[in-house]
């Protein structure tokens, strides 16, 4: 006999039998057959009813005749309470007519008590049929759900034969096109063609899908009433189990409103552009990040050629001071919505030119900048001033230089922070924007830099007591925050792996400057052939606290350049921002805080700078190893 344990997991069986001897006989037959089972036994109608209501059984076995109750009554209860549970009747004697009647009203089989060996086979068949029935029911339910989803879909769905004849469309298709179902079925989708897309367009579509690939694109189609409409469509082949294409499925969304809105925007832009062309001075259109996206001017009136500034940030074109000035004014224009006027200067071939800039926000994400050349006016004014002021003004400027550094710049920084604080109080939601957050962080960094600058001017590096014990990770994070935007633009990941509790006794201004120089080099000289990163870590090495700056950029040819690596005005890669001062300053600052610097590098593999700084006992428990 078959091992039924291999076919079914444990099954729950309910047996309705008033004869204990017959119950034991049934139980023995199933046990010998090898079923893994749990049997519940009842011998009357109330207990039978309660059992059906309290638990789901896999199969029910019932005696035909019981006191005051029979198989017909039991089956009637099963049909009401658990209609999907198989019902087998076991009887000592049952006529053929009654057996057929039981089968008609829902019993799956009957077994005579004088042939008990047939029971396991009847039970196995009943369980298999029940399982198949449940599988079919689940599949039918899934098909029903999918059918309802397609029928109720907010996008058009069309299914064609492999020859392209329409076999199915959902209600949305009919609603969008205006055709009826009868006018659509067995027709070719070309009934929607508007004539505005050529044969090459449709040939490319057909070649794509007949090759077994998915086509995505836009149709300019025509409704039944002759009205044109745009659709964004995805068309995919539907294959059988042998990989043969039998149907094509098209899912399409009406995008007419989006297309009309876009065209309206284009027309509006053309209109305003024609008005702006009447302005005699060069006009530039920038985004909120200071990137020049367009201009309106004769090329002869431009200070820089268009290829120098189009698609680039102000920082890529203007000097650093003017860039910061411009970025501050952009922020003010966006925040106030008012016209902001400001002066600025640029140099070319040793000659200085002066301009008045006018900025105002245009829409929610554009800035219009108008530049007026006032060089002649300024030069005339300077000539007049030069007759009135001679060397006294220059001497005064020299005397006040320290005051400008220590007071005026700090005042501007405080003003900036004050403005940001007022803005945060009045419009706190703006500080959820990443760009505003970066501006806020940059302002705080600038304020801290001013404090460090005063500290550097006054500190006596030979006096160890004036050095500061600082959190190493936090100090590096401050430097990285200043480079976050640049790193995002250049797609370079900045990774600070320094332990959160790591400490170091040093001069914060120098340490931040060292980090800024090395990390910015890692960003500037990244490789465009792979995902770039700059990783900073720390450990105790050779009696020093070692800071390691690692990147996977272009690398340096140390065989050629190692001897002059830290020289002044030495550059090793062609880059517009490379002046050859960074590594010279870095080495000078490292040595000023009694440290040393080492470098390892491979061309097109990356570079590792190791900064060894004096180790202090108070750091011992905090640095990572």
Secondary structure as GFF3:
##gff-version 3
##sequence-region A 1 625
A	DSSP	three_ten_helix	4	6	.	.	.	ID=ss1
A	DSSP	beta_strand	11	16	.	.	.	ID=ss2
A	DSSP	alpha_helix	20	33	.	.	.	ID=ss3
A	DSSP	beta_strand	37	42	.	.	.	ID=ss4
A	DSSP	alpha_helix	45	54	.	.	.	ID=ss5
A	DSSP	beta_strand	59	63	.	.	.	ID=ss6
A	DSSP	beta_strand	65	66	.	.	.	ID=ss7
A	DSSP	beta_strand	69	70	.	.	.	ID=ss8
A	DSSP	alpha_helix	71	81	.	.	.	ID=ss9
A	DSSP	beta_strand	86	91	.	.	.	ID=ss10
A	DSSP	alpha_helix	96	104	.	.	.	ID=ss11
A	DSSP	beta_strand	109	112	.	.	.	ID=ss12
A	DSSP	three_ten_helix	113	118	.	.	.	ID=ss13
A	DSSP	alpha_helix	119	151	.	.	.	ID=ss14
A	DSSP	beta_strand	156	161	.	.	.	ID=ss15
A	DSSP	beta_strand	166	169	.	.	.	ID=ss16
A	DSSP	alpha_helix	171	177	.	.	.	ID=ss17
A	DSSP	alpha_helix	181	184	.	.	.	ID=ss18
A	DSSP	three_ten_helix	189	192	.	.	.	ID=ss19
A	DSSP	alpha_helix	199	210	.	.	.	ID=ss20
A	DSSP	beta_strand	215	222	.	.	.	ID=ss21
A	DSSP	beta_strand	228	239	.	.	.	ID=ss22
A	DSSP	beta_strand	245	254	.	.	.	ID=ss23
A	DSSP	alpha_helix	256	276	.	.	.	ID=ss24
A	DSSP	beta_strand	282	287	.	.	.	ID=ss25
A	DSSP	beta_strand	292	296	.	.	.	ID=ss26
A	DSSP	three_ten_helix	299	301	.	.	.	ID=ss27
A	DSSP	alpha_helix	306	309	.	.	.	ID=ss28
A	DSSP	alpha_helix	314	317	.	.	.	ID=ss29
A	DSSP	alpha_helix	320	336	.	.	.	ID=ss30
A	DSSP	beta_strand	340	348	.	.	.	ID=ss31
A	DSSP	beta_strand	351	362	.	.	.	ID=ss32
A	DSSP	beta_strand	366	373	.	.	.	ID=ss33
A	DSSP	alpha_helix	375	388	.	.	.	ID=ss34
A	DSSP	alpha_helix	391	399	.	.	.	ID=ss35
A	DSSP	alpha_helix	401	403	.	.	.	ID=ss36
A	DSSP	pi_helix	404	408	.	.	.	ID=ss37
A	DSSP	alpha_helix	409	426	.	.	.	ID=ss38
A	DSSP	three_ten_helix	428	432	.	.	.	ID=ss39
A	DSSP	alpha_helix	434	458	.	.	.	ID=ss40
A	DSSP	three_ten_helix	464	466	.	.	.	ID=ss41
A	DSSP	beta_strand	468	471	.	.	.	ID=ss42
A	DSSP	alpha_helix	472	490	.	.	.	ID=ss43
A	DSSP	beta_strand	492	496	.	.	.	ID=ss44
A	DSSP	beta_strand	503	506	.	.	.	ID=ss45
A	DSSP	alpha_helix	508	524	.	.	.	ID=ss46
A	DSSP	beta_strand	532	541	.	.	.	ID=ss47
A	DSSP	beta_strand	544	551	.	.	.	ID=ss48
A	DSSP	alpha_helix	558	561	.	.	.	ID=ss49
A	DSSP	three_ten_helix	562	564	.	.	.	ID=ss50
A	DSSP	alpha_helix	582	592	.	.	.	ID=ss51
A	DSSP	beta_strand	596	602	.	.	.	ID=ss52
A	DSSP	beta_strand	606	614	.	.	.	ID=ss53
A	DSSP	three_ten_helix	617	619	.	.	.	ID=ss54
###
